[in-house]
Amino acid sequence: MIKKVLSLFIILALMVPHVISSSNSGKTIIRVALLDSFIPSFTSPPEMEEILSGYTWQCNTTYEFHTEWLSDFDVASGKLSEFDVLVIPGIGKEFWRIADSPSLSRWKQEIRSFVAAGGGYFGTCGGANVASSGLLPPESRGWNHWTAWEWFMNRSALGLVPALSYQDMADPVASTLVWKNPARVGFSAYVWYNLSIDGTGICQNCRINGGHPIFHGCENDRRLIRWVAGPALIPVAENVTVLAWYPDENISGPYGNKSTSIHAWRYDGLHFKEPLDFWDMENIIIETHIAGKPAAMACTYGEGRVVVFGNHPEHPVWKGGSLYEKDTSCNMMLHKGLFHWKDREFLPEDYNWWVVRRSVAWAACVADGDLPPVEYE
């Protein structure tokens, strides 16, 4: 009889994967795996660690996030089973994963299996792209062909979220030399044209879904969130909840916001008379097409929960400000880049940290009433 009871207990335990652990101190520990980014100039991965690592809050019990960096080899070798949530922030090496066969893409299979078995997933920007069902075809975004970046991003998609990414991504040098159209860089210009954390992207007042637990309790129906040329998310199924929407006004274009519109720049590395001038500003305004589209989503995948943001709630934000460009004799697209900002008012660094914390906790299946507190500026 005792053996039968023990056997039944073991079977039931195996049927409840990724149970959040309790430590000897009485805290409920949420184990968070962080994947690093390929491009070191972007601060999203270390920001995620700062926001999450060691953070505690009290509800019906005391909760605490424990974070650990995982390598690609760690993921591929099955180490995700030791965690409750995987966080993929920023942009970069996740787009290497173009194969789908188990023998060639153990990394992708491990993530899918981890979430399907009850693990959580939280991704921002590139982490949203890789969780999606792929990119919207270029023809649906006003282009004739995939760029190399877009092809890799599309092939790397995990399919955790039933949505297509509305994502322009093109190397600005290739846009000139290969595509013969500097504007082909699309809205990824807001990354490439200023590769500094102080300048890249813009800040937008996004409408939020106060009916979802992540934003429940937020006093306002809009939240200022930093966008850094990440995707809009186009649902392809009904089993997904939109968490936030981009504003109705285009960022750039003939009818876009004048303070954030941007020109296309043509690469010209053959300025022998002006050897530091690699770029010439074209008389072409880049058009963005994500206005009014979903910016963030939540869904389930198998037994697991997934939260993705096309924008960056982990990044610092500012109020106001206007973007300006200046075609000089030394446009190198380094550091501050081809566009700059003026008249901005920066808000506290931790302005949106509660959004990240509540998203990760929800993905870890923390009860709705036990999520980290909503905080205000």
N, C-alpha and C positions, 0 to 999 in steps of 0.2 A: 504493500500500500504506500509506504514512504517513497519507494523508488518511483511509483507512478506519479505521485504528487510532485517530486523533484523533476521528473521528465516533463510534466505539464508546465511547471514554472519556467524551465529552460526554453521550451517552445514559445511560450508567451513572451519571454524576454527577447527572443530573437525576432519576434514580430513587431517590436517597437524600437526602430532604429534611431540612432542619434538622440538619445535622451540626454538632456542637459544635466551635467554632473553636479553633485553637491560636495563641497569640500568639508574638511573637519571643522572649519570655523563657522559652519552653518550657512555659508554663502552658496548661492546657486551660480555656478561658473558657466559662462557661455564661451566656448572655445572658438576663436575666429582665426581662420587661415588667410594670410595676406599674400597676394601675388604681386611682385614688383613690376615696374614699368621698364620698357626698353629704352626710353628717351629720358636721360637723367635730368634734363632741364625742367621737366614738369614735376611739380611737388605733390601730386595727388597721392601716391603711395605713402610717403612719410606723414602726410596730413591725416590719412586714415588711421595710421598707428597712433598718432598723437590724440586723435579724437576718441579712439576706442580703448587703447591699452590701459588697463587698470581702472577704468571708469566703473563706479558703483552707484547704485541707486536702491532706494528702499520702497517696497510696496508691501505685498503680503509676506514677502521674504526679501532678503538682501541679494541683489544680483551684481555680478561683476564680469566684465569682458576681459578675457585673456587672449592676447594676440601672439601670433608666431608667423614669421616669414617662411614661405614655402618656395622651394625651387621647382623648376619644371620637372626635374627628376623625381622630387618628392611626390608631386601630383601624379605622375605617370606610374609610380611604384605603389600607389594605393594608400598613401599616408593621409588622404582626406578623411578616411574612416575615423580618424582620431579627433575630428572637429565637428562643430555644429553648423558653421557658416563659412562659405568661401567668399572673399571679397576680391573682385578684380576692378581696380580703379584705373583711370587714366587711359593711356594709349600705348601701343607698341607691340611687345612680343607675342601677345595673344593672337596676332594676325599671321603668325607663321603656320598655324595649324590648318593646312588646306586639305589634308587627306581625311577620308572618312572610314577607311577599312580599319578594323580593330588592330591588325598587325602593324599598321603605319601610323595610327593616331590613338595610341593608348591614352594620351593626355585628354583628348576629347571624350573618350569612352568613360574614363574614370570620373570626370566631372558630371557627365550625364547620369551615370549610375549613382553617384553620391547624392545628387539632388533627388532623383527618382526614389531613392530609398529613405528619404526624409530629411536630407541635408538642406540647408538654406543657401541662397546665392544673392549677393548684392553687387551690382555693377554700375559704374558711372561712365558716361561718354564711350570710350572704347570698350569698357566692360559691358555696356548696353548693346553695342554692335555685335560683340561676340556671342552674347546670349540670345540674340534675335534669330529669326528664321531666314536671315539673309538681307541683302540690300535690295531696295526698290530698283528695278532695271534702269539703266541710264536714259532710255527713251522716255520713261515716265518722269524723269527729272530734267528734261530739256536737252539732253546730250545724245550724241550718236553712238558713242562707244564707251566701254569700260576703260578706266585708267588702271594701271598696274596695282595701285593701292586699293582701288575699289574691288578689283578681281580677287585679290588676296583676302580682303575683308569679307566678301560675300562667301568665298569658299571656306572661311574659318568659322562660320556661324554654327553655334551649338544647337539651335532650335529649342531652347528652353522657354522662350516667350513667343506666343503666336502673333508675331508682329514683324513687319518688314521695316528696316531702317531707311529713312529718307536721309541719305548721307552723301554729300559731295566730298571727295578727297582726291587731290591731285598734287603732285610735285610742281611747284611754280616754275621750275626750270624746264621740266618736261612739257608743261603747258605751252611754253613758248617754242621749244625746239622740236618737240614731237607732234603736239596737237595743233601747232601754229595758231594758237588762240590763248593769249594770256588769261582770259576770263574763264577758261576751263577749270582753273583752280577752284572755282565756285566758292561756297562759303567757308571752305577750309583755309581761305586767305586769312581768316581771323586767328588762325594759329601760325601759319607760315610767315606772315608779314610782320609779326612781332613775337619773337620767341623768348619772352620774359614773363614771369609770373605776374609782374606788376602791370603788364600791358595787354597780354593776350586775352581775347574774348571780350564780351560785354556783359553787363548785368541787366536782368529783365524782371519785371513784376509779372510773375506767372500765376495764373488762376489755379487754385488747388482744390482738391476734392476732400472737403471736411467730413464727408461721410465715411471715409476709410479710416481704420484705426490709426494709421501713421500720422494723419493730419487732424484726427479728431481732437477737439479741444483748442485748436488754434483759433484765436479771436478774429483774425482777418481771413478773407477769402482769397487773398493773394499773398505771394511771398517773393521777395527779391532773391533770385538765384543766379549765379554766374554761369554763363554759357560760353564754351570754348570750342565752337565749331563741331559740336557733337550732333547726334542724329535726332530727328523727329521719329516717332514710332507709330507706324500705321497698322492697326489691328487687322488680322486676317481670320480671327475667330472670336466668338463671344465670351469665352472663358478667361477674360482678362479685364482688369479694372484700371482705368486711367486715373493716375494720381495727380497729374498736373498738366497744364497746357501752356504752350508758348503764347505770347501776346498776339493779338490780331493784326498788329502792324508789322510789316516786313522790316527786318533789320537794315537791309540795304536794297536799293533799286530805285526806279523812277518814282514809285509811290512809297518808298521806304522812309524810315526815320532819318531825317537830315543829319542829326547829330552822330549817327553811327554808320552812315553809308560810307562805302569804301570803293576806290578805283582798282581796276586791274593794273598790274605792273608787269612790264615786259623785261625778260632777262636779256642782258647784253653784256657779256663778259669781255667784249673786244674793244672797250673804251681805252685805246692806247694813250690818248691825250689826257684822259682822266682815269688812271688805273684803279682807283678805288670806287668808281661808279659802275656798279653792275646792273642797275635797274633804272628803267624809265617808266614814268607814270603814263598810262594810256588814257585817252578820253572815253573811257568805258566804265560805267558804274556796274559793279557786280550785283547780280540779283540773288536774293535769298528767297526761298519758297517754303519756309517752315512755319509761317505765321498761322496761328490758330490750331496747329497740329499738336497731338499729344507729346508731352516732354518726358513723362515718367509713367511707369506701369507697374502693377503687381499681379501675380498670377500663381498658380500651382503647376508643378511638373511632377507627375507621379505623386508621391507622398510629401514632396518638398515644396517650399515656398521660394518665390523669386521676386526680387524688387530691382528695377533698373531705372536709372535717370539718364536721359540724353545730355543733361547739363550737369553741373558740378556743385552739389550742396556742400561738399567739403572745402571748397575754395572761399577765400575772403571776397567780400562784395563792397561795392561803393554806390552812393547815390549821385545822380546827376552826371555831369561831365560830358564832354564832346570829343569825338575823335578828329584828329587833323593829320594831314599828309603834307609832305614837303619834298619836292623833287630837287635834290641838290647834286653836287658833284661828288658826293661820297656816300651814296646809298648802297650799303653792303648787306642789308638784311641780317645783321647780327645784333644780338642783345635787344635793344629797343626797337630795331627793325624799321619798317617802312611807314608805320603809322604810330602816332603818339596820342596822349590824352591831356586834357586840361580841365580845370575846374571840377575836380571830383571830390566827394566827401566819403572817405573810407569809414565803414562801420566796424564794430568790434570783430576781431578775428574769428570768434566763436559764434557768430551770428546764426549760422545754420547747422551747427554741430548737432543740435538735438534732432534734426531731420535724419542725419546719418545714423545716430544711435537708435532712434525709434525704428528705422528701416531695418537695421541689422537685427534688432531684437525681435521684430515681427517675423523676419525671415527665419529666425531661430525658434519660432513657435512659442514665444513668450505670450502669455494670456493678454488679451487686449487691455484689460484694466491694470496690468503690471508693466506696461511699456515705460521706458524712461520719460521723465516729465517734459512737457512742452515748455520751451523757454522763450523769452522775448528780449528784444534789444533794449 
